[in-house]
Amino acid sequence: MANVQVGLDILAKSKRLQANLGGKIGYLCNSASIDGNITHGILILKKLFNKRFQKVFTPQHGLFADVQDNMLESDHYEDPNLNIKIYSLYSETRSPKPEWLDGLGHLIIDLQDVGTRVYTYIYTVALTIEACAKQGIKVTILDRPNPIGGKRVEGNILKSDFSSFVGLYELPMRHGLTIGEFSNYLTKYQGLDCEVEIVELENWQRSMYFDETGVPWVQPSPNLPSLETALVYPGMVLFEGTNVSEGRGTVKPFEFIGHPDIEPFGFLDELDKAFDESDLRGFKLRPLVYQPTFHKFQDIVCGGFQIHLTDRDLFKPWHFSQVLMREMAHYLGDKFEWLQPPYEYEYKLLPIDILNGTDKIRQWVENRGSFDTLLQIEAEGIEKFLDKREDILIYS
């Protein structure tokens, strides 16, 4: 196993980097912002910078990743144990207010992303960098691994008409970038004119999954408890736009999928046939029944499946989930529904359309389109993105 050093590890031991952090300091972080010894960054920065370390900013789900679901906001507060002011960037605003940044000379960003376009932390990073640029505040990114690896790119490119807080930029669903590389994308292609320094990872390679890095896993949000969850997330998250349970309220969110009107043992043969026709591999579906304790179908028995990964190099979460959704919609008939807005502060467009970044895939599901048609939708604009991506990559 590799001994990957995250940006926080490197900052903690580098006098040069510490000397570059002038003035009063702010820190964008959450519970997964730890070093290799599972020490939180707040404790490390307090020790390094003492009274110059003054403010903490947090993304969706709060400092301790304890707030469930979308559009459930976190409060601003003074933490009595940490003795520091904490501002939520998932509150009445998604961007830091000018007065929150007043007096800061430097802002450190240290968030664990999961390599998926709809995961909101990258947009919190973008809006924070934009706000810092307006006030002349320098930004340092403490980079972290992309937990699902940095080689694979999968899914369609978001269309600008469907931009939202789960998709501000024209990215594929599985983008294959680290937070540091994403910040390169912002400054090179989105015109964010800010002084950004990236503290790069040591010993990380694009081919690595998180469990090959030696970095401890701390769930970055309430429903991503494990690497296995992160591996299925770039596709299974799409079911948030439907009335099918994506396993919230169970011990296996995004790995369980079901609905009260599914009889899984009989349905499995149909699914296996659809997956075989699309040449989708690297997984097994295990029929099950489960009863969510909260969220969709709370306390109601659902029939469905658990996704077991047998070869994560072969598994294609976006393709798998689109075919699964198409077949579930056909199987459930009028019992299958697209959820209505609002979703992530979008009040007009359907949640499924902003999750997909297009309405073409919803129509593909409704028409029970072919897998070849799905691949054609995926291919639109992907080469342009891949060309841009080559110019922003840091690691090999």
C-alpha positions in Angstrom: 0.0 0.0 0.0 1.2 3.5 -0.9 2.0 6.1 1.7 0.2 9.0 0.2 0.6 12.4 1.9 -2.3 14.7 1.7 -1.9 18.5 1.4 -2.6 18.9 5.2 0.3 16.5 6.0 2.6 18.5 3.8 1.6 21.9 5.2 2.1 20.6 8.8 5.7 19.8 8.1 6.7 22.5 5.7 8.1 25.7 7.3 8.2 27.3 3.8 4.5 26.7 3.1 3.6 28.0 6.6 5.7 31.1 6.1 3.7 31.8 2.9 0.4 32.0 4.8 0.3 35.6 5.8 -2.2 37.5 7.8 -5.3 36.1 9.5 -6.3 32.7 8.2 -9.6 31.1 7.4 -10.2 27.4 6.7 -12.9 25.6 4.5 -13.2 22.1 5.9 -15.4 19.4 7.3 -15.0 16.2 9.3 -13.0 14.5 6.6 -10.3 17.2 6.7 -7.8 15.1 8.6 -4.1 14.2 8.3 -2.6 10.7 8.1 -2.8 10.4 11.9 -6.6 11.2 11.9 -5.9 14.6 13.5 -8.4 17.2 12.3 -7.1 20.2 10.4 -8.6 22.7 12.8 -6.4 21.3 15.6 -3.4 21.4 13.4 -4.0 24.9 12.2 -4.6 26.2 15.7 -1.3 24.8 16.8 0.6 26.2 13.7 -1.0 29.6 13.6 -2.4 30.2 17.0 -4.5 33.5 17.1 -4.0 34.2 13.4 -6.3 31.2 12.7 -9.6 32.9 13.1 -12.5 31.5 11.0 -13.8 28.2 9.7 -16.1 27.7 6.8 -18.1 24.5 6.1 -19.8 23.0 3.1 -23.2 21.2 2.8 -23.9 18.8 5.7 -22.0 20.9 8.2 -18.6 20.6 10.0 -19.3 17.1 11.2 -21.2 15.9 8.1 -24.2 15.2 10.3 -26.9 17.1 8.4 -29.0 14.9 6.1 -30.3 15.5 2.6 -30.5 18.5 0.3 -31.8 22.0 1.3 -31.3 21.2 5.0 -29.1 24.1 6.1 -26.5 24.5 8.8 -26.2 27.3 11.3 -23.4 29.7 11.9 -22.0 29.5 15.4 -19.1 30.0 17.8 -17.8 26.6 18.7 -17.1 26.6 22.5 -14.7 23.7 22.4 -12.7 24.8 19.4 -13.1 28.5 20.4 -13.5 29.6 16.8 -16.3 31.1 14.6 -17.8 28.7 12.1 -19.7 30.0 9.0 -21.9 27.7 7.0 -21.7 27.9 3.2 -24.9 25.9 3.0 -27.2 28.3 4.7 -28.9 31.5 3.5 -26.0 31.6 1.0 -23.8 29.2 -0.8 -21.0 31.7 -1.1 -19.1 33.5 1.8 -20.4 37.0 2.4 -17.9 39.8 2.1 -18.1 40.6 5.9 -17.3 37.0 6.7 -14.0 37.3 4.8 -13.1 40.7 6.1 -9.7 40.9 7.7 -8.5 37.6 6.3 -5.2 37.5 4.4 -5.4 33.9 3.4 -8.0 31.1 3.1 -7.1 27.4 3.1 -9.4 25.0 1.3 -9.3 21.4 2.5 -12.2 19.3 1.4 -12.5 15.6 0.4 -14.4 15.3 -2.9 -15.7 12.1 -4.4 -15.0 12.6 -8.1 -18.7 13.2 -9.1 -20.1 16.3 -10.9 -23.2 16.5 -8.6 -21.3 16.4 -5.3 -21.7 20.0 -4.2 -18.3 20.5 -2.5 -16.5 21.5 -5.7 -19.1 24.3 -6.2 -18.5 25.5 -2.7 -14.8 25.6 -3.6 -15.6 27.5 -6.8 -17.8 30.1 -5.1 -15.3 30.5 -2.2 -12.4 31.1 -4.6 -14.6 33.6 -6.5 -15.4 35.5 -3.3 -11.8 35.6 -2.2 -10.8 36.9 -5.6 -13.1 39.9 -5.2 -11.5 40.8 -1.9 -7.9 40.1 -2.8 -7.6 37.1 -0.4 -5.0 34.5 -1.3 -6.2 30.9 -1.5 -4.3 27.7 -0.7 -5.8 24.3 -1.8 -4.7 21.3 0.3 -5.1 18.6 -2.2 -6.7 15.2 -1.5 -7.0 12.0 -3.6 -10.0 11.4 -5.9 -11.2 8.3 -4.0 -12.6 6.5 -7.1 -9.4 7.1 -9.1 -8.3 9.7 -11.5 -8.1 7.8 -14.8 -11.7 7.1 -15.7 -14.1 9.7 -17.1 -17.7 8.7 -17.5 -21.1 10.2 -18.2 -22.5 13.0 -20.4 -21.3 16.6 -20.3 -23.7 19.0 -18.5 -25.6 21.4 -20.7 -25.5 25.0 -19.5 -29.3 25.3 -19.6 -29.4 22.7 -16.8 -26.8 24.3 -14.5 -27.5 24.3 -10.7 -25.8 23.8 -7.4 -25.4 20.1 -8.4 -23.7 21.2 -11.7 -22.3 24.6 -12.4 -19.9 23.7 -15.1 -19.7 21.6 -18.3 -18.3 18.5 -16.7 -19.0 14.7 -17.1 -20.6 12.9 -14.2 -17.3 11.1 -13.3 -14.7 13.8 -13.9 -11.5 12.1 -12.7 -10.1 15.2 -11.0 -8.8 16.0 -7.6 -9.9 19.2 -5.8 -6.5 20.8 -6.8 -7.0 19.9 -10.5 -10.5 21.2 -10.3 -9.1 24.5 -9.1 -6.9 24.5 -12.2 -10.0 24.1 -14.3 -11.6 27.1 -12.5 -8.6 29.4 -13.1 -7.8 28.3 -16.6 -11.3 27.8 -18.1 -13.8 29.6 -15.9 -12.0 32.9 -15.6 -11.6 32.9 -11.8 -8.8 35.5 -11.3 -7.5 34.6 -7.9 -4.0 33.8 -6.5 -4.3 30.1 -5.8 -1.6 27.8 -4.6 -2.0 24.1 -4.6 -0.3 21.9 -2.0 0.1 18.8 -4.1 -0.3 15.2 -3.0 2.8 13.1 -2.5 3.0 9.5 -3.8 -0.5 9.6 -5.3 -1.1 8.1 -8.8 -4.2 8.4 -10.9 -4.7 4.6 -11.0 -5.2 4.5 -7.2 -8.4 3.9 -5.4 -8.7 5.4 -1.9 -8.0 2.1 -0.1 -4.7 1.9 -1.9 -3.4 5.2 -0.6 -2.9 4.5 3.1 -5.0 7.6 3.9 -7.7 7.0 6.6 -11.3 7.1 5.3 -13.6 9.5 7.0 -17.0 9.8 5.5 -17.2 13.2 3.8 -21.0 13.3 4.0 -23.7 11.4 5.9 -24.5 9.0 3.1 -21.0 8.1 1.9 -19.9 5.8 4.7 -17.4 3.8 2.6 -15.3 3.7 -0.6 -17.8 1.1 -1.9 -20.5 3.7 -1.6 -18.3 6.3 -3.4 -17.7 3.8 -6.3 -21.4 3.4 -7.1 -22.3 7.0 -6.3 -21.6 8.5 -9.8 -24.6 6.6 -11.1 -26.8 5.7 -8.1 -27.1 9.3 -7.0 -29.4 9.8 -10.1 -32.2 7.9 -8.3 -32.5 11.0 -6.0 -34.5 12.4 -8.9 -37.1 9.6 -8.7 -39.5 8.0 -6.2 -37.3 4.9 -6.1 -35.4 4.5 -2.8 -31.7 4.9 -3.2 -31.1 3.3 0.2 -31.1 6.4 2.4 -32.3 5.4 5.8 -30.3 2.1 5.6 -26.8 1.1 6.4 -26.0 0.9 2.7 -27.1 4.2 1.1 -26.7 4.1 -2.7 -25.7 0.4 -2.5 -29.4 -0.6 -1.8 -32.0 0.3 -4.4 -35.7 -0.5 -4.2 -39.4 0.2 -4.2 -42.5 -1.3 -2.4 -43.8 -2.6 -5.7 -40.6 -4.4 -6.8 -40.5 -8.2 -6.5 -36.7 -8.6 -6.8 -36.4 -12.3 -7.5 -38.6 -12.2 -10.6 -37.2 -8.9 -11.8 -33.6 -10.0 -11.6 -33.7 -12.1 -14.8 -35.0 -9.1 -16.8 -32.2 -6.9 -15.4 -29.5 -9.5 -16.1 -30.6 -9.7 -19.7 -30.5 -5.8 -20.0 -27.0 -5.6 -18.5 -25.8 -8.5 -20.7 -27.1 -6.7 -23.8 -25.2 -3.6 -22.8 -22.1 -5.6 -22.0 -22.0 -4.1 -18.4 -19.7 -6.1 -16.0 -18.0 -6.0 -12.7 -21.0 -6.3 -10.4 -23.6 -8.7 -9.0 -27.1 -7.7 -7.9 -28.4 -9.5 -4.8 -32.2 -9.5 -4.4 -33.3 -8.3 -1.0 -36.0 -6.6 1.0 -35.3 -3.7 3.3 -37.2 -1.1 5.4 -35.8 2.5 5.4 -35.8 4.1 8.8 -36.1 7.6 7.2 -36.4 9.3 3.8 -38.3 7.7 1.0 -40.7 4.9 2.1 -39.9 5.3 5.8 -40.9 2.2 7.7 -42.3 0.6 4.5 -40.9 -2.7 3.2 -39.2 -2.3 -0.2 -38.1 -5.0 -2.6 -34.9 -4.3 -4.4 -31.2 -5.1 -4.7 -27.8 -4.6 -3.2 -25.0 -3.8 -5.6 -21.9 -6.0 -5.0 -18.8 -4.9 -6.9 -16.8 -7.9 -8.2 -14.4 -5.9 -10.4 -14.2 -2.2 -9.8 -12.0 -1.6 -12.8 -14.7 -3.1 -15.1 -17.7 -1.5 -13.3 -19.2 1.6 -14.9 -21.5 3.2 -12.4 -23.0 5.8 -14.7 -23.8 3.3 -17.5 -25.0 0.7 -15.0 -27.4 3.1 -13.2 -28.9 4.5 -16.4 -29.8 1.1 -17.6 -31.1 0.1 -14.2 -33.3 3.2 -14.1 -34.6 2.6 -17.6 -35.6 -1.0 -16.7 -37.1 0.0 -13.3 -39.2 2.7 -15.0 -40.5 0.1 -17.4 -41.1 -2.5 -14.7 -42.9 -0.2 -12.3 -45.0 1.6 -15.0 -47.2 4.3 -13.5 -45.8 3.5 -10.0 -42.5 5.0 -11.2 -42.3 8.8 -10.8 -39.9 11.7 -11.5 -39.7 13.8 -8.3 -40.8 17.4 -8.7 -38.8 20.5 -7.7 -37.5 22.1 -5.6 -34.2 20.3 -5.4 -30.9 21.9 -4.5 -32.5 25.4 -4.8 -33.7 24.8 -8.3 -37.5 25.5 -8.4 -38.4 25.0 -12.0 -36.4 22.2 -13.6 -37.0 18.6 -12.7 -34.4 17.2 -10.2 -33.6 14.3 -12.6 -32.7 16.8 -15.4 -30.4 18.9 -13.3 -28.8 15.7 -11.9 -28.3 14.5 -15.5 -27.4 17.9 -16.8 -29.8 17.4 -19.7 -33.4 16.3 -20.4 -32.3 13.9 -23.1 -31.6 11.1 -20.7 -34.9 11.4 -19.0 -36.5 11.1 -22.4 -34.3 8.1 -23.2 -35.6 6.4 -20.0 -39.2 7.2 -20.9 -38.8 5.9 -24.4 -36.8 2.9 -23.3 -34.1 3.9 -25.6 -31.2 1.6 -26.8 -27.8 1.5 -25.1 -26.2 2.8 -28.3 -28.4 5.9 -28.0 -27.2 6.4 -24.5 -23.6 6.2 -25.6 -24.3 8.8 -28.3 -25.7 11.2 -25.7 -22.6 10.5 -23.5 -20.3 11.3 -26.4 -21.6 14.8 -27.1 -18.9 17.2 -26.1 -16.7 14.7 -24.3 -13.7 15.1 -26.6 -13.6 18.8 -25.9 -13.6 18.2 -22.2 -10.9 15.6 -22.4 -8.7 18.1 -24.3 -9.2 20.7 -21.6 -8.6 18.1 -18.9 -5.1 17.2 -20.2 -4.0 20.8 -19.6 -5.1 20.9 -15.9 -3.9 17.5 -14.6 -1.2 17.5 -11.9 -0.6 13.8 -11.4 0.3 10.9 -13.7 
